[in-house]
């Protein structure tokens, strides 16, 4: 009950109204109670938004611009963790309830104004309990006008403002817990640090249907001696940490990629290990137990991509004893860690970036790249794809006449095509997975 009833409610109610009226006409004694659902996050989140807007913009607030503020906002620099493309064995339509919604999202105060409320009335809604006394009586008036055949003596509101319902729910939960039917444990979910709890579908202003996306973190150990700027990390195990959806391709890694102009940090994972990645990823990991201080990333030293270029690395699966961190200009920082593994045999983006480095010495001078970081490293065949051979990224890029890593449409299509065909038809060529299908190994 965080707003007025609308036509969608009438449609849903019509089904039970028609059924109860039908049985009543046939002589049945129909019991039709009615409850107002006031539990969950929507009311509390809306009330908290109003309180924040009053604190930030005054009462009544004066907004510089109408903007969007989500009921369950992402953390600043939170990991969206949603893949750009669905898994090749999953097919999903673009339309959903969230996609069907239209209109510009406003500040909560502006939403309340759209209900016809005055500023003096709106300020009262910063108290979450005010919602429970304001909207349900108006809903009753509308439902009576609708002709709903409810026994209004049996109407009730959920939450602890209703002692009977609250007592029943507490009894029920204790019974279930005593029977071992309810346990408290950790699981991956969408979480709101602002509200301090999980953020279910119905709690979000947008992002309905989004689920946590699992990545595999590839730990590439930085080989000492460290650079001057990283000297404070001496005595620690320092890793460049890259997130990947394709761990089965790491046998073909030739280097790592960093974005030269981006800010990275060396974050404590525990008393010994340090991960170098962007802050957003460190914050995400801190909520999963990968931080010396839970839910608070500790940065030991700030770095840029320029500071990481040329770092010698030991990566767990590649046949190369050492690989190096090299500059890549197309890394996205809205997901992952800002560190990217390079598998030019099967990733068109990696192939073109490595090709550009080898073919354009001007890039070497600009970023201080040395010959020995690039030239000795060749494509490592790891997957055989019918029609594309054992170096599918090279073949697809050549067939599509892609000239540079900075192109947009053709590299994206090459990536999609290579990944789909590799997943569905690819055969592994390496290690214990030789002659097995990629989709089995993955």
C-alpha positions, 0 to 999 in steps of 0.5 A, a space after each residue: 500500500 505505497 500508493 493508490 489502487 489502479 486498473 491493474 488491481 481491479 483486473 486482478 480482483 475481478 477474478 476472485 470477485 466473479 468467482 465469489 459472486 458466482 458461488 454466492 448466487 448458487 447459494 454458497 455462504 462465501 467468506 471474503 476477507 480483505 488484507 492490505 499488504 504493507 510489509 516489505 521494502 516499498 513503503 520503508 524505501 519510499 519513506 526513507 527517500 522522502 527523508 533524504 530528499 528533505 535533508 538534501 533539498 529542504 522542506 519543501 524541497 527545491 530540486 535543481 533538476 528532476 532526476 531518477 533515484 532508485 528505490 533500491 539504488 545500486 551502490 556507488 560503483 557497484 558491480 551490476 554483474 549482468 552479462 552483456 549477452 545471455 548465455 548461449 543456451 538460454 533464450 529470453 524475450 526482451 519484454 517483461 513487466 519492467 520493460 513495459 513500464 514507461 514514463 520518467 522516474 522522479 524524485 519521491 516528492 514529485 511522485 507524491 505531488 503527482 497524487 495531488 498531495 500538498 507539500 504539507 501533506 507529503 512531508 508527513 510520509 517520511 514516517 513509514 507508519 503514516 502510509 498505513 493510515 493514509 492509503 488503506 482507507 482510500 483503497 476501501 472507498 475505491 473498492 466499495 465503489 467498485 462493488 467488491 463483495 468483501 466482508 469489511 469486518 474482516 479487513 486488516 493491515 499487515 505489519 506489527 501495527 496489527 498485533 494479531 497478525 504480528 503475533 501469528 507471523 511470529 508464532 509461525 516463524 518460530 514454529 518453522 524454525 524449531 522444526 528446522 524448516 527455516 535456517 539462517 545462512 549466506 547466499 548470493 543476492 541483490 543487496 542494498 547497502 543503503 537499506 542494509 538488506 536484500 533487495 527483491 524484485 518487488 522492492 526495486 524501481 527498476 532492474 526487475 528480473 536481474 539476478 546475481 551473475 557469477 564470475 570466475 576470478 583469475 588471480 595473476 600473481 605480480 612477480 617481484 621486485 615491485 615498482 617504486 609506487 607498489 613498494 608498500 606492498 612488499 611482503 604481501 602476495 599481490 594479484 591482478 584479479 580479472 573476472 571472466 565468464 569463460 574460465 575454460 579459455 584461460 589455457 590460451 592466455 597470452 597477457 592481461 589488459 588494463 585501461 591506462 587512464 582508469 584508477 585502480 587500487 591495491 585492496 586487502 583481501 586478508 592479512 596476506 593477499 592483495 588484489 589490484 582492481 577498481 574500487 567498484 569490484 573491491 566493494 562488491 567483493 567486500 560484501 562476499 567475504 573478500 575483504 580484511 574488514 567486512 563490507 569495507 574495502 581497504 585500499 593500501 595504495 592508489 594506482 592507475 592503469 599506467 602504473 600497471 603496464 608492464 607488470 610481470 605476472 604468473 597466471 594459473 593455467 597458461 603455458 607461458 611462464 610469465 605474461 605481462 599487463 598491457 594497455 587496452 583501450 576498450 575495457 568497460 568498467 561498469 562490470 568486472 574488475 577493470 582487469 581483463 585476461 587476454 585469450 587471442 585465440 578465442 576472443 576477437 577483442 583480445 586478438 585485435 588489441 594484441 594485433 594493434 599492439 604488434 602492428 602499431 609501434 606508436 602505441 608502444 611509445 605512448 604507453 612505454 611498452 617494450 618488445 619483450 612484453 608483446 612480440 614473443 607471445 603468439 596465439 595458443 590454440 585451445 579450442 577447435 571449432 568446425 569451420 573456424 579452426 583452432 584460431 577462431 578469433 583470428 579467422 572471424 576478424 579476418 573474414 569480417 575485415 576488422 581493422 582495429 580494436 576501436 571499431 564497434 559493431 563488427 567486433 561485437 558481432 564477431 565476439 557473439 558469433 565466436 562465443 556462440 559457436 565455440 560454446 555449442 560446437 567447440 572441442 577442447 584441445 588442451 590438458 585433461 579436457 582434450 576432446 571434450 565439448 566446451 559446454 561440458 567443460 564449462 
